[in-house]
Amino acid sequence: MNSNMVIAGVKGINKVIKDPVTKENVLSVTFLRENGELTVRCKSVLFHKYFKNQSKGAEYGTDGNKWNRLLRRTPVTERAFHRAGLTNDEYVSMRYWGMVDGIMFQNENGDTIIPNISWIRARELDVGIKVILCNTPIDSVKFNTYCDLAMKSLSSMYKKYMTKKQSKGKIITKLENLQ
């Protein structure tokens, strides 16, 4: 927790995703409950590159809906994304850019277990973003649930789409003398 958070009496949850091989931070996120708002701070060069590369010619996303930005003077803007290859839950979790007070969505069964992680598509993710995800007070159980589900979704996305795939199998050949 940084000194400003200590002075303000704000408890933040810091989470990171580390590369299993290099042990470097791939993504760092801080979830804060400050002044009755749920604020997300995030920085990731890898996720930034991923969405930048795959957003060319994408069908979804506009710059029309923007989040408030407190770190810099310009608002956070989004990258478009492709639907191809995404599960329905992944699609829903990244779809509602800038939707205030929408921190959790329902899956096809009606369970509210899909976290709003559309902020991961921010164009400014490589330098760091700060967005107000929910501007109404939420209780600690809902806050912790959101943080856990968001990080679970981001970890799954990292493993599924951004890690190098390596073969673990062996090819064995046997030479026989043919007569």
N, C-alpha and C positions, 0 to 999 in steps of 0.2 A: 504494500500500500504506500502510495507516495505521500509526501508531507501535506499537500493540500487536502487530501482525503482524510488524513488524521485530524487536521485542524477543523475541518467541517463535520467531523464525526460520521463520515460516510463509509459504509462497508462495501467494498468492491470485491468481486470475484475475478481473479486473474486466471486465465486458462491458456495453455499453449498446445500446439500440435508439433511434435518433433519428428524429424525424419528418422526412421528406425536404423538406418545405416550410418549416416553422418552425425546423428544426434543434434543437428542444428534445428533451431526453431523455424518451422514452416509458416506458422500462423500464431499470432498472439492477440488475445481478446481480453478486454476488461469489461465486465458487466457491472453497472453502478445503479444504485437506487439513490438518486439525489434530488432534493427539492420536489419530491412527489413524482418524479419521472424515472423511467427506465432508460438509461443511456448506455450505448454500446460504443466502445472504442476498439478499433481493430486495425491491424497492420499486417500485410502479407504480400511480399513480392511475388511468390509463386502463384497464389490464387489470382493476383492481378494479371500476371502473364497468361494464365489459363483462360480467364474470361476475355482478355484482350484478343487472344489468338482464335478462340472459337466463336467470337461474336461477329466476325466478318460476314455480312450478308444474312445475319440472323433476323428472324421474323418478329421477335418479341422485344419489348422495351422501348421506352421513349424518354426524352429528357423533360417531359411535361410535369411529372410529379417529382418534387424535390424535398429532401429532408433539410431541417434546420442544421446549420453547421456553426459550431462555436469555436473551432480551432482556427479557421481561416475565414476570410470575408466572403468567399464564394460558396454557393450551396454544393452539396454532394450530388453528383450526377451518376447515372447508371450506365452499364453496358448491357446490350441486348444479349439474349442467349438462345440457343437452339433447343428445341423440344426433343429431337432425335436422341434416343438412348437413355433419356431420363425416365425414372419411374414416376408414377402419378404423384406420389408423396414428395419427391424431389422437385417436380415441376411446381406444385402448389407452394412449397416452402420458399421458392425463389421468385414467385410471380408478382406478389403485391408490393411493388416498390413504393416506398414513401407512405404506405397506408398507416396512419396514426392509430394507435390503440389496437392494432391487430397483431398480437404477439403469438397467438396460437390459432391454428386452423384445424378443421375436422378432416379426417381421412374418409375413405369411401364407406367405412362401417359406422360413421357418425361419432367416432371417438376424437376428442380434441387433443391430439398428440403430435401435430405437425407444427414445428416452430417456424416463425417468420424469420428467415435468414436471407431475405432479399438484399440486405445491406452488403452481403459478400460480393455483389456484382458492381460495387462502386468503382468508378474510373480512377478515383484517388486512393485506392487501397494500398498502393505501393508506398505512399508517403504517410498514410495513416488517416483514418476517418474518425469522426465522433458524430453519432446520430442519436436523436431522441426517438426511441422506438415506441414508447408509450408515455403519453403525457398525463396519465391519471395514476394515482397511487395503486400499487398492487401489494398483496401480502407476501410474506417471505416464502411461503410454500410455493406459490405460483412463480415467484422470482427464481427460486432454486430449480424448480421443474423446468422452466424455460431455459435456464443456463445449461442444465444437463442435457436436455434434448437438442439444443442448438449445437453444442459441442459434439454430441454423438453424430448428428447429421453431417457436420463439417468433417469429422474424422472419417466417416464412411465415404464422403465425397472425395477426400484426399486419397484414401486407399484405392477406391474404385477407378478414379479418373486421372490421377496425377502421379502415381508411383510407377516406376519402371516394372514391367512384367518380365520375370525371368523364368526360364524353364528349369524345372527340378528333375526332369526325366533324363534317362540315359538311353542312348541308342547302341544296341549291341548287335554286332554282325558276326557271323560265323562262316568261315571259309571252309568249304569242303572240296576235296579233290573230285572232280567229275571225270569219268572215263567213258 
